Amino acid sequence: MSMVLASALSFAFHDFALAFGEVPKTIAGHDALVMASAAILLAGGAALFVPRTARVAALVLAVLLLLFTLALHIRPVLMHPLVEGSWYALGETLTLVSGAWIIFSMQPARPGDPLAKLGHVRAGQIVFGVSLIPLGLAHMFYMSLTAPLIPSYIPFHVPLAYATGAVHIAAGLSILFGIVPLLAATLEAVMVSLFTLLIWVPAVLGTCKPFDWTELCTSLAVTAAAWAVAESFASEHVEAHQ
């Protein structure tokens, strides 16, 4: 659903959705790239709902997201390794890559599938775990931006912002080192789901601001990735106890 929404936003605002908005408008063929990526996101997102095509669709989306990650977020990290914002942007897009990769890896391969041996769930889990660390640090480094996002009816904005950042980091380390990873991934998925419902859904009600819609779309995608990771650990838990 988040990929379909990202496609709709690209078509509506004539720009890249998700973290793709950082593509300079001055590059040659910008508009054509917007339309091409939107078409792939639409087709890939829709195909995820069809069991027969879900595996290929997830792989296509993983490759597309990885290409944009490499093109947009590696250079800033190399140029400004001490700027946490560069790592945050990289981590956020890598969560989407890992989510798509895990969905691909968990789908059963059809007979004769040349990519049958390509999937590797643990690789996606590791990337997701590492990616959560800069997301958590961003809550602490950019408190002036994080705390105001919390709805006014919820008290203790600053302590809560620190706490959610710590949860990101703890979940990432738990997933990375295999310490109660199912619990960690599930709690992470619940937390980012609440971010989406409490912050970004209300933000877009009655507004057509591209920023708010893009943030909602990205939050939905991160949420979906987190639940995919949680599901991968749940499947491993079931298999281990059969």
C-alpha positions in Angstrom: 0.0 0.0 0.0 2.8 2.4 0.8 4.4 1.8 -2.6 1.1 2.5 -4.3 0.7 5.7 -2.3 4.3 6.7 -3.1 3.4 6.3 -6.8 0.2 8.4 -6.4 2.2 11.2 -4.7 4.8 11.1 -7.5 2.1 11.4 -10.2 0.2 14.1 -8.2 3.2 16.3 -7.2 5.4 15.5 -10.2 8.3 14.7 -7.9 9.9 11.7 -6.2 8.1 10.3 -3.2 9.6 8.6 -0.1 13.3 9.6 0.3 13.6 10.3 -3.5 12.7 13.9 -3.1 16.4 14.8 -2.8 17.0 14.1 -6.5 18.0 17.5 -8.0 15.4 18.8 -10.3 18.2 20.1 -12.6 19.4 16.7 -13.6 18.6 15.6 -17.2 15.4 13.6 -17.5 14.2 14.4 -14.0 10.5 14.3 -15.0 11.0 11.1 -16.9 12.7 9.5 -14.0 9.8 10.6 -11.7 7.3 9.0 -14.0 9.3 5.8 -14.5 9.9 5.3 -10.8 6.2 6.0 -10.0 5.2 3.4 -12.6 7.5 0.8 -11.0 6.3 1.6 -7.5 2.6 1.4 -8.7 3.1 -1.9 -10.5 5.4 -3.4 -7.8 3.1 -2.3 -4.9 0.0 -3.7 -6.6 1.8 -6.9 -7.5 2.7 -7.5 -3.8 -1.0 -8.2 -3.2 -1.0 -11.1 -5.7 0.7 -14.3 -4.4 1.8 -15.3 -7.8 3.7 -12.1 -8.5 4.7 -11.0 -4.9 8.2 -12.5 -5.0 9.2 -10.8 -8.2 7.6 -7.6 -7.2 9.4 -7.5 -3.9 12.7 -8.1 -5.6 12.1 -5.3 -8.2 11.1 -2.9 -5.4 14.2 -3.9 -3.4 16.5 -3.2 -6.3 14.8 0.2 -7.1 15.1 1.3 -3.5 18.7 0.1 -3.3 19.6 2.1 -6.4 18.1 5.3 -5.0 19.9 4.6 -1.7 23.2 4.2 -3.4 22.7 7.2 -5.7 21.5 9.6 -3.0 22.7 8.6 0.4 26.2 7.1 0.2 28.0 10.2 -0.9 26.6 12.4 1.9 27.7 9.9 4.5 31.2 9.7 2.9 31.4 13.5 2.6 30.0 14.3 6.1 30.5 11.2 8.3 30.1 13.2 11.5 26.7 14.6 10.5 24.0 12.3 12.0 21.4 13.5 9.5 23.4 11.9 6.7 23.3 8.6 8.5 19.6 9.0 9.3 18.7 9.4 5.7 20.7 6.4 4.8 19.2 4.3 7.6 15.7 5.3 6.7 16.0 4.2 3.1 17.8 1.0 4.0 14.9 0.0 6.3 12.8 0.0 3.1 15.3 -2.0 1.2 15.6 -4.6 3.9 11.8 -4.8 4.2 11.4 -5.5 0.5 14.3 -7.9 0.5 12.8 -9.9 3.4 9.4 -10.1 1.7 11.2 -11.4 -1.4 13.2 -13.9 0.6 10.1 -15.2 2.5 8.0 -15.8 -0.6 8.2 -19.4 -1.9 10.0 -19.8 -5.2 8.1 -21.3 -8.1 9.5 -24.4 -9.8 12.2 -23.5 -12.2 12.7 -20.0 -10.7 16.3 -18.9 -11.6 16.3 -16.7 -8.5 15.2 -19.6 -6.1 18.5 -19.5 -4.2 18.9 -15.7 -4.1 16.8 -14.9 -1.0 18.5 -14.6 2.4 16.2 -13.5 5.2 19.0 -13.0 7.8 20.7 -10.5 5.5 17.6 -8.3 5.5 17.3 -8.6 9.2 20.9 -7.5 9.8 20.5 -4.5 7.5 17.3 -3.5 9.2 18.9 -3.8 12.7 21.8 -1.7 11.7 19.5 0.9 10.1 17.5 1.4 13.3 20.6 2.8 15.1 20.9 6.1 13.2 17.1 6.4 13.4 17.3 6.3 17.1 20.2 8.6 17.3 18.4 11.2 15.2 15.7 11.5 18.0 18.5 12.6 20.3 20.6 14.7 18.0 17.6 16.6 16.6 15.4 16.9 19.7 14.2 20.3 18.6 12.7 18.6 15.6 11.5 15.4 17.2 9.8 16.6 20.3 7.4 19.0 18.6 6.1 16.2 16.4 4.5 14.5 19.4 0.8 15.4 19.7 0.0 18.1 22.3 -2.3 15.8 24.2 0.6 13.5 25.1 2.7 14.8 28.0 6.5 14.7 28.5 7.5 15.4 24.9 11.3 15.5 25.5 11.6 12.4 27.7 9.3 10.5 25.3 11.4 11.5 22.3 14.5 10.3 24.1 12.7 7.1 25.1 11.5 6.3 21.5 15.0 6.9 20.2 16.4 4.5 22.8 13.8 1.9 21.7 15.0 2.2 18.1 18.6 1.6 19.1 17.8 -1.2 21.5 15.6 -2.9 18.9 18.3 -2.6 16.3 21.0 -4.1 18.6 18.6 -6.9 19.6 17.9 -7.8 16.0 21.5 -7.5 15.0 22.8 -9.8 17.8 19.8 -12.1 18.0 18.8 -11.2 21.5 15.0 -11.7 21.8 14.8 -10.5 18.2 11.1 -11.4 17.8 10.1 -9.3 20.8 12.4 -6.5 19.7 11.1 -6.5 16.1 7.5 -6.7 17.2 7.9 -3.8 19.7 9.6 -1.7 17.0 6.8 -2.4 14.6 4.2 -1.4 17.1 6.1 1.8 17.9 6.4 2.9 14.3 2.8 2.0 13.7 1.9 4.4 16.5 4.1 7.1 14.9 2.1 6.7 11.7 -1.3 6.7 13.3 -0.7 9.5 15.9 1.6 11.9 14.0 1.3 11.5 10.2 -2.3 10.5 9.7 -3.6 13.6 11.5 -1.0 15.7 9.7 -2.4 15.0 6.3 -6.1 15.5 7.3 -7.3 18.5 5.4 -3.9 19.4 3.9 -2.3 18.9 0.5 1.2 19.7 1.6 3.6 17.5 -0.2 5.9 17.2 2.8 3.2 15.8 5.1 2.0 13.3 2.5 5.6 12.2 1.8 6.3 11.8 5.5 3.1 9.7 5.9 4.1 7.6 2.9 7.6 7.0 4.3 6.3 6.2 7.7 3.9 3.7 6.3 6.7 2.1 4.3 9.0 1.9 7.4 6.0 0.4 9.4 5.5 -2.2 6.7 9.2 -3.1 6.7 9.2 -3.4 10.5 6.2 -5.8 10.4 7.9 -7.8 7.7 11.0 -8.2 9.9 8.8 -9.2 12.8 7.0 -11.7 10.7 10.3 -13.2 9.6 11.3 -13.8 13.2 7.9 -15.2 14.0 8.2 -17.7 11.2 11.6 -18.7 12.4 10.2 -19.1 15.9 7.4 -21.4 14.7 9.8 -23.5 12.6 12.2 -23.9 15.5 9.4 -25.3 17.7 7.9 -27.7 15.2 
